């Protein structure tokens, strides 16, 4: 079966420098030998058949199991060569068939009623907290950062993300803010401490909820920040502002109508909401089979064309859309570097197979954002057209005001206690 894989790689890899060693020890070179070289050897003779049948599912599995093994470069270097070449070429036959099948079944795969949604969240977010400390920033922001300059550190970029969202929300002190999918609490704490909001955060992850509550207690803001282990669909109050970051990817396309109906109910008549989500720029598709099985069961990255109709049909005004290009690629690059530096610690928590799974996840995600049209959108919406100023100048002004507060806060934290 290697003959078929060999032919496919010859057609696919036109640029770059890829070396593959087959199960008999023979070396095959592909591309024009430009850029960083990468290579792998086939350990399991059945690997070529699986790759040809459904590379989206099996390539990651084979790497996790050690059935293919790197001989040169990193897993990112290998995936970069493949993704860059795939960017300009159609999906091959068998892989295209399975992708179309997944598109046809996506509503079934993404059926996320309350109980199932919690189980899907637990699969990923209730992993050991020590794992996330190995690669996230100090605030545990597990979503796309906002790199204002190429020199920004991950910590700077994650703070800038919170500031950017807060500015779009146009929060006034004392406003009630709902954070749907509040994670480990970083954004909610920022909106309370820096913007003076009264924040309710909801999450389905027990581990995230425990840490959020503890962070609020340690910072003495439990009276202004209320983190709840609760599905947003069970809320029955109204808020001045709603924000949701990195949660919409877990809603499922069949639940978009339900999501925006609930947002409209939860939002006051003069309220403002901002939705931050990964976006597929090439239109509706399907979740990667490997990602669905090992990383995010029930998850789906939407296209704008799948989201905007539900806002329109639920009487919500889209007041601003921003596309963040390559910001998540840079975020994932930083996560990948940190995970690689702490790989031995991750192996001590789990095992070698888990480490291979996680580094493949981070590398595949980064290449998808660099070469496969993935990006992020931030959609601001309201219940009426009069809820915000006429121009976007208020966003820039508020961002500068918050930047001054952030800078002062950082200086104070850097001063040693006497």
Secondary structure, DSSP 8 states (H G I E B T S, - for coil): -HHHHHHHHHHH--SSEEEEE-TTS-EEEES-S-SSEEEEEE-STTHHHHHHHHHHHHHHHHHHHTSEEEEES-HHHHHHHHHHHHTTS---HHHHHHHHHHHHHHHHHT---HHHHHHHHHHHHTS-HHHHHTTS-TT---S----SSTT--HHHHHHHHHHHHHHHHT--TT-EEEEES-TTSHHHHHHHHHH--EEEEEES-HHHHHHHHHHHHHTT-TTTEEEEE--GGG----EEEEEEES-GGGT-GGGHHHHHHHHHHHEEEEEEEEEEEEEETT-S----HHHHHHT-TT---B-HHHHHHHHHHTT-EEEEEEEE-SHHHHHHHHHHHHHHHTHHHHHHHS-HHHHHHHHHHHHHHHHHHHHS-EEEEEEEEESSTTSS-SSTHHHHHHHHHHHHHHHHHHHHHHS---
